[in-house]
Amino acid sequence: MPLAIRAATRSDTATLLRFIRELAIYEKAEHEVAATLETIEESIFGPRSVTQALICERDSEAIGMAIWFFSYSTWQARNGLYLEDLYVTPAARGLGAGKALLKRLAQIAIENNCGRFEWSVLDWNEPAIKVYDAIRADPMKEWIRYRLAGDSLKSFAESP
């Protein structure tokens, strides 16, 4: 059966939350999920949202998602597209859903004159890395990703 990729709508909020939780379980980080139906609806579909999502379907059943936003490259003076999360249900892996979502995102990047399309992957996620290598994406090994979150973020923001 062919795959269909479409923009997510508010009616997909529960599906997105389910996929987010499943992804967190896969990444051994379920305890970090603070997302709720309300926060997803506001952050992806609310009036101030900068985030968008795609749904991949097979036989009208949602089997995957991609959550993304436009970033910016100062060197290129152009927008980029940043993929925050890509997820395909275990039963649908191997059908090409992940690659189809990546391809649609690449098309969106081209349609919007983006200079790049970027994402991160956990270093132990070999199945995903194999897909990224197969589409000839370049790992950015010289860059180290940093994060401030929770108490560290609050403490730094309030520091003199």
Secondary structure, DSSP 4 states (H G I P E B T S, - for coil): --EEEEE--GGGHHHHHHHHHHHHHHTT-GGG----HHHHHHHHHSTT--EEEEEEEETTEEEEEEEEEEEEETTTTEEEEEEEEEEE-GGGTTSSHHHHHHHHHHHHHHHTT-S-EEE---TT-HHHHHHHHHTTPPP-TT-------HHHHHHHHH--
